[in-house]
């Protein structure tokens, strides 16, 4: 028998999180089983004993995987087994990775693999909110060097109250939905979406999350003590040459500082200038030592370049391209740039450019989501593409990467709540990044807004986005907040903080922190500066297109929606789909029916209004309730000696008795010139209360002839 070590965390609503180690996956460097209710995650960590020669970065790989058996389901597809990760699994992996990565020692370069697997779920508790805690706990009980622990929680605001780790059903009513990752002392990561909330509300939610996270971290520290893992493994992954380091700094720093302060606005020219300094230094190394020292020279020069850029900003307020800390790069945009899609826009900010298109579709174009805990459809899609040529790289473009999925998801979150409620179209936004130097995901938000308005989508409000940066020292005692950061400022800086919103509030955010000691005061200032930047960008966008176009493009599909009683859904579809297929074939329209809230929602789409009108007439005819006294256009279906049976509504026949055809007496129906297939106007005069049979009349719609005596008097 094993003797597992267990630690419990009590949530404020009475739920309990249990961390257990020593029972499962004992050959991993660290393994923790996390349970909350019927949800169970297993997190493991394995690290190589040493670093691969020449590696000078943190080779961390995080995988979050969900088993379909966790929720008692079979995977889809022919193979009936889990395959490539879903977008949800990739996004959850990224959430864990972004919080963990900054906490590994800077000089630790061994490969580390963190795997979090969902083995059980109840469909209520959300596992992605627990995955970061499980991963950190696995590192805590291992001997892998790690400057944690940390935890991640989801915070939602429901009916004005902040809630930690809400359930799926609770989240449906939330106007704030964010994930926060933090250590006991510092916020590390924030990501989420909101319904136009204020900066103060977002900050309050982050603080609320941090108080809960502190409890999670304390529990992990105690678990670490119980496991005897307070001392981590020793390592030596770097060989340094202090004499070479001093030479690189003394020779290269003044030159790098001159380039950093030269205010060169061209990214590639600036990169070439920086590289020329390094190459010149390498050439000065004696040839017999050059090959051995080249890699170390690269590493030391990176630090030189980083310090030069940071000192220019902190000491002189000079950024690489000459802007002040609050300046936004020049912006230009155009709409209706290409005419094939149903909407398009180009948005360019500095050296970052997005060409975004909008395509409108019908229910048949919905995305089917078949994840373990989410079996649904999506009507608003946003896809983001980042081809290598956008940064001038000469390499092939492969399948969609994790970064592209993550950036697209952020833009999706920013825009999705602005799509009108009950909008009949399925909407696909595609952003192709054509140039990149600074946040392309925020360019996607801006271009997406313009393209949606160009397509005639009546969005609630336009959305703009901005990426903020931070340069700080002495644990935030000296800092500069940067608006609209460059790629280098992201890479060499201490924070990447993206904020999207309308004129009335924030709709989405994503923040990654790379340093300790980021105070809430700095966050508050960053949010205020971001708001001013967003408003400036929004003003430039509105100069191009200030509101959605009044109508769709001529080549966009047209959709009309009606609701019908639930009992009529079968009548519209018909046996084996005969009726609905017949209507589609006859009118050329596409018809889809869903049962929603005990009603039938019917969408009719076509490329022209005549087809839609024809289909709508037929559908309305099927669902219409016959009313005595109403006049109908009927079709003669059969002629009998005693009258004619006429279809006056789809699927509804009534008897036009021979006595109701004309005021004069008829010996046979044919005497009135009526035959099968004729269209005649009739009036519903009675519905038999016992049999439900319909009685029709034609003669009551005809002028009544005068009586014979009236004729004689005349």
PyMOL commands that set and color helices and strands:
alter all, ss='L'
color gray80, all
select helices_A, chain A and resi 68-71+87-103+128-140+168-171+199-227+242-260+267-284+287-316+363-365+388-391+402-416+440-454+487-492+520-544+566-573+575-587+609-623+658-660+669-672+699-701+708-713
alter helices_A, ss='H'
color red, helices_A
select strands_A, chain A and resi 5-10+16-21+30-36+39-47+60-66+112-120+150-158+161-164+174-183+187-197+331-335+343-349+352-361+367-370+375-378+380-386+426-435+464-473+478-483+495-502+505-513+558-565+590-596+599-606+631-640+643-649+652-657+679-687+694-697
alter strands_A, ss='S'
color yellow, strands_A
deselect
rebuild
show_as cartoon
